[in-house]
Amino acid sequence: PVPAPRSFSAPSIAWEHQMTTEEWQCREYIDQLSGRFPQPSQPGQPSEPMPESEKSIIITSLGSGGHPEFCSRPCVYASKDACVNGSTCTFCHLPHSGAKMDKRQRTLLQEMSEEQMLDIMLAALKAKTRRKGINLPIESILAVLEEERNTREGFAATNSKELLNLQGILSKMSVAGMLGLANITRFRPSVAEGIRAALDRLRAT
């Protein structure tokens, strides 16, 4: 068969043989660069997976201080590598685990009296410190809650099966998460300020 004619814009077949040493070195350098940096994926093509070494890199944030017990709530964008605040984010960028309450248990917690809330939080925090292998410096938090409880009269029963189950779930949560659910702003301003100050100290250590 007769070969197709070459385009007028195509270089001569002998062009590569006429390249100087400098031109060959430049070409090799460009080839090395193109292999060093990932090429952008074409529309419709999946991008290359992130190397495992890069997946393990986690940018900690201001809110990660005191992790896992005293840090701020987890950042919903960090797990998607989409947090624009990076290390200045006030939410935690580290992995979180622990028990979670269902809708019924959340409603039960929200409907509690202040006395009942104080009793169940104190019981859950003390149970957490008694658990084997856990040594938490939360004496200042317990002191604030106990002082507030002592200013109130009456006894709030927490011995029902449902409340005992709730107490068990709370004791498996982080200290900061547990106190967040307690909605400490419902108590006297001095109580909320005392707990926030204690958490700030624990996050800084």
N, C-alpha and C positions, 0 to 999 in steps of 0.2 A: 504493500500500500504506500501511497505517496504521502510523506509527512506534511502536516498542516503548516502553512507559512507562518513565520514568526511575526509578531507584532512589531511595528516600526519603533514603538516605545520600549520594547524589551531590550536588555543589554546583550551585547554580543556573547556568544558561547565561550569565547576565549577571554571574556572580561575578568573572570576570577583568576585566570592564570597570569593576568597582567597586573594584579594588585601588588602594591609595594609591601614591604615588611611592616611599615607603620600602619597601613590600612588593615592588614591581617590582624595586628595586635588590637586595633580599635574594635574590629569585628568580634574577636574573642572576648574582649572586655564587656561588650554589650550583651553577648550571649550569656556570660556569667551573671550579669546583673538581672537579666530576665529570668534566670533560674533561681536567683536569690529571693526575689520578691514575688508573692502570689499574684497571679494574673486575675483581673476582675472576671467574675462569672458572666456568661452571656445570658440574656433574658431567656427564661424557661429552663435554665440549667441550675441544679442545686449547688450552693457554695460549698467549698471544701470544709470539712469538720474542723473545729478548733483543736489544736494539739492538746494532749492530756496535760502537758506541763503548764500550759496557759490556763487550762480550766481550773487548776488548783490555786491560782492566784486570786486572793480575795482582798479587796480594798476595804480595810477597816474604817470605821467612821467615828465621829464624836459620840454618837449614840450607842456605840459598841462597848463603851467603858463599863466594867463590872460584869461582862458576859460570863456565864449565862444567867446568873441569878438576879442581878441588879441592873442590867442594861435596859435601854428603851425598847419600845415595841419593834418588831422586825420591819425593815423597809420592804415594801411590796415591789419596789422596782429593782432592788439589788439582785434578787434571784434571777431576774431577766437581763442582767447586765445593762440596765437602762436608767440607773440613777445618775442624774446630771450633777448632783451635789458632791458625789464622790466622798472623800475623806471628811468633808465638812457637814455631811448629812447628820441630822440629829436623831435619826432612827438607826437601829442596829443592822449591820451588814453581815453578821455571822449566822450560821445555821441555828435554828431553834427546834426543839423537840419537847415533848411533854404531853400531859393529859389535856383534853379539851372537853368542855361542857356541851351538852346538847341544849336545844331550845328550852325544854322544860326546866332544866337546872338553872339556866340563866334567868328565866322568869322567877323562879323560886328565890334566887339571890336578890333580885331587884325588889321583890315584895317583902323582904325581911325588914323587921324593925331595926333601929340603930343598935339596940342592945343585943339583939340576936346576931346582927352582922359582926359586932365586936367580939362576941363569944366564939363564933365559928371561925373567924380569922385568927384569933389568938390560939385556938385549939389546933388549927391547921398549921400555923407557923411552928408551934411547939412540937407537933408530930413530925414536921419536916426536919427539925434539928435533932430529934431523937433517932431518925432513921440511920441505919448503919452506914458508915462511910461519909456522912455529911457533917461538916463542921462550918456553920455559918455564923459570922459575927453580927447578929441581928439584935443584940441586947437593947440598943437604943430604940429600935422600932418597937420591940415588945414593951419597952418602958412607956412609950408614948401611948400605945393602945391600952395598956393596963391602967394607966393614970386616967384616961378618958372613961374606961369602964367603971372605975371606982367612984366616979362622980355621979353615976346613975344608979337608981334603986331598982330592985326587982331582979328576978332571974329569968332569963330567956331559955326555955327548954330547947336543947339541940340533940336530944337522944332518940329522935325518931329515925327509922331506917333510912328514909329519904335524905334527912339532914346529915346523917352519919356518912352516907355514900358521897354526898356533896363535899363534906369535910375531907374525905379521902382523896377526892379528885383535886381539890384545892391544894392539898399538901404535896401533890406531885407536880404542881406548876412552879414557875420561877417566882421568887419573892416579889419582884416588881410587877409581874403579871397578875399575881394574886391581889396585891394592893390596888392595882388598876381596876380590877373588877369590883372591889369593895367601894369604889366611888368615895374616896376619903373627903371630897369636898362637901359631903352631906353633914360632916361633923363640924365642930367648932374650928374657926380659922387656925387656932394654935395647933390643933391636931394635924391638919393638912400640912402646915408649915413645918412641923416637927418631923413628919414622915419624909417630906421632900428633902429636907436638910440631911436626914440620915441616909437617904438613898444617894444624894449627891456625894457625900463623903465616901460611901462604899464604892461608887463608880470611879472615884478618883484614885482609889488604892489599887 
